[in-house]
């Protein structure tokens, strides 16, 4: 889906229609391998159980290709007012496979 870089919208801070820049919310970061509670380091310390159920250290019961996943992700849009420089997030995320801002 294509979106313009700039749009005219109502700014709740200025209380009028202004030109606004469109951005995407960046995705969250992955957990680091140097964390104390990381599975990788716990395996090196041999701190996971030796007998019985391995819990979070075991392999998943279902193969990864069998797990059902969604084909699209929700993209959140941020509108930044050019006059007051304040940002506002869109109310709902759009479920699209690809969102291009041109």
C-alpha positions as CSV (number, residue, x, y, z in Angstrom):
1,X,0.0,0.0,0.0
2,X,1.3,3.5,-0.9
3,X,0.9,6.5,1.3
4,X,1.9,10.2,0.7
5,X,4.8,11.7,2.7
6,X,2.6,14.8,3.6
7,X,-1.1,15.1,4.2
8,X,-3.6,17.7,5.4
9,X,-5.2,16.6,8.7
10,X,-6.8,18.1,11.8
11,X,-4.2,18.7,14.5
12,X,-5.7,18.3,18.0
13,X,-2.9,20.5,19.5
14,X,-3.2,23.4,17.1
15,X,-7.0,22.9,16.9
16,X,-7.0,23.5,13.1
17,X,-6.2,21.6,9.8
18,X,-2.4,21.6,9.1
19,X,0.1,20.0,6.9
20,X,1.4,16.8,8.6
21,X,4.3,14.4,7.9
22,X,3.6,10.7,7.9
23,X,6.0,8.2,9.5
24,X,5.9,4.5,10.5
25,X,6.4,3.3,14.1
26,X,9.6,1.4,14.2
27,X,9.5,-2.2,15.4
28,X,10.7,-3.3,18.8
29,X,14.2,-4.7,19.3
30,X,15.1,-8.3,20.0
31,X,16.3,-9.5,23.4
32,X,20.1,-9.4,23.7
33,X,22.1,-12.6,24.1
34,X,24.1,-11.1,27.0
35,X,21.0,-10.8,29.3
36,X,21.2,-12.9,32.5
37,X,17.9,-14.6,31.7
38,X,18.7,-15.4,28.0
39,X,18.1,-19.0,27.0
40,X,21.5,-19.1,25.2
41,X,23.5,-18.2,28.4
42,X,21.3,-20.4,30.6
43,X,22.3,-23.4,28.4
44,X,25.9,-22.5,28.8
45,X,25.6,-22.3,32.6
46,X,23.7,-25.7,32.5
47,X,21.1,-24.1,34.7
48,X,18.2,-25.7,32.9
49,X,16.6,-29.0,34.2
50,X,18.3,-32.3,33.6
51,X,15.3,-34.6,33.9
52,X,11.7,-34.3,33.0
53,X,10.0,-31.5,31.1
54,X,12.5,-28.9,29.8
55,X,9.9,-26.1,29.7
56,X,11.1,-23.0,27.9
57,X,14.4,-24.8,27.0
58,X,12.8,-27.5,24.9
59,X,12.0,-27.5,21.2
60,X,8.4,-26.6,20.2
61,X,5.9,-29.4,20.0
62,X,4.8,-28.4,16.5
63,X,7.3,-27.9,13.7
64,X,7.8,-24.2,12.6
65,X,6.3,-24.8,9.1
66,X,3.2,-26.3,10.7
67,X,2.6,-23.3,13.0
68,X,-0.1,-21.0,11.5
69,X,1.0,-17.4,11.2
70,X,-0.7,-14.3,9.9
71,X,0.3,-13.3,6.3
72,X,0.3,-9.6,7.2
73,X,1.4,-7.4,10.0
74,X,-0.2,-4.3,11.5
75,X,1.6,-1.1,10.6
76,X,1.1,1.9,12.9
77,X,1.3,5.4,11.3
78,X,2.5,8.6,13.1
79,X,1.4,12.0,12.0
80,X,3.7,14.9,12.9
81,X,2.4,18.5,12.6
82,X,4.7,20.9,10.7
83,X,3.5,23.9,12.8
84,X,3.7,22.7,16.4
85,X,6.0,19.7,15.7
86,X,3.9,17.5,17.9
87,X,3.1,13.9,16.9
88,X,0.0,11.8,17.1
89,X,-0.4,8.1,16.5
90,X,-3.2,6.8,14.3
91,X,-6.1,5.3,16.2
92,X,-5.9,1.9,14.5
93,X,-3.1,0.0,12.8
94,X,-3.5,-1.0,9.2
95,X,-3.1,-4.7,8.4
96,X,-1.0,-4.6,5.3
97,X,1.8,-6.8,3.9
98,X,3.8,-3.7,2.8
99,X,3.4,0.0,3.5
100,X,5.5,2.4,1.4
101,X,5.5,6.1,2.2
102,X,6.4,8.2,-1.0
